Amino acid sequence: MRQAASDALMFVEGLNKEEFAEDKRTQQAVIMSLVIIGEAATKVRNRIAHGYFDINLDVVWETVQVALPELLTVLPTEQN
């Protein structure tokens, strides 16, 4: 997930919104990165839902303490 997020940010580095809107290749690369993030999130959900006894609580703790706060800083505050 981190690599896909980093890739998406790298793909748009130095571009403004208009340049991004005109660059089909960059759009596709960013969209694919978002798909990869979504697929990884689905796997996390499935692991939690179906593998309760195999869950590493250290990873869960690290996620809730570090990754989720970082994620909240980049997610939009508006809901559609």
N, C-alpha and C positions, 0 to 999 in steps of 0.2 A: 504494500500500500504506500509506504513511504517513497519507494523508488518511483512508482507511477505518479505520485503527487509531485515529486521533485522533477520528473521528466516534463510534466505538464507546465510547471513554472518555467523551466528552461526553454521550452518550445516558444513561449510567448515573451521571453525576455527581450526587451528593447522594442517591442511592438506596442503601438497604441491600439485602441479598439477598432478604429477604421482599418488599419493595416491588417489586423487579425481577421476582420470581416472579409477582406479581399484575398486572403491567403488560404486557399482550399486545403493545401497540403498541411499547413499548421493546424487548421481546424480539425482535420481528420486525426492528426497525431494527438491533439488534446482530447478529443472525444474518446479515442481508444484508451488513453490513460484513465479517463473517468470511468469507462467500462471496466477496466482492470480493477480499479478501486472498488467499484460496485460488486464485482464478482468476488473479490477478496472479503468484502463485508458479508456477503451471503455465506461464504464458507465459515466465517467466524460464527455467524448466527446458527448455522447447522451444527457446528461442533458443540456449541453451548447447549442447543436444544436436544441433541441426540447423544452427546458424549459426556454427560454430567460428571461421571466418575473419573474421566481422563483429563479434566480441566486443571491446568497449572494455576493455582491461586496467586502465585507470585506474578505471573503474566497478567492476570486479571487486575491485580492491584496496581501494577506499573501502568497498565492501560488507563485505568480510571484516574490515576494520579498525574500522569504525564501526557499521554496521547489525547485523551478526551479534552482536557483544558486547551491543548494546542489546537485541536480541531475546532473547538468553539470560537477561537480567535479568528479563524478564517471563514467560517460559515456565515452566510448572509443572515442578518437579523430579521429581515422581512420574510413572511411566509406567504406563498402564493396559494 
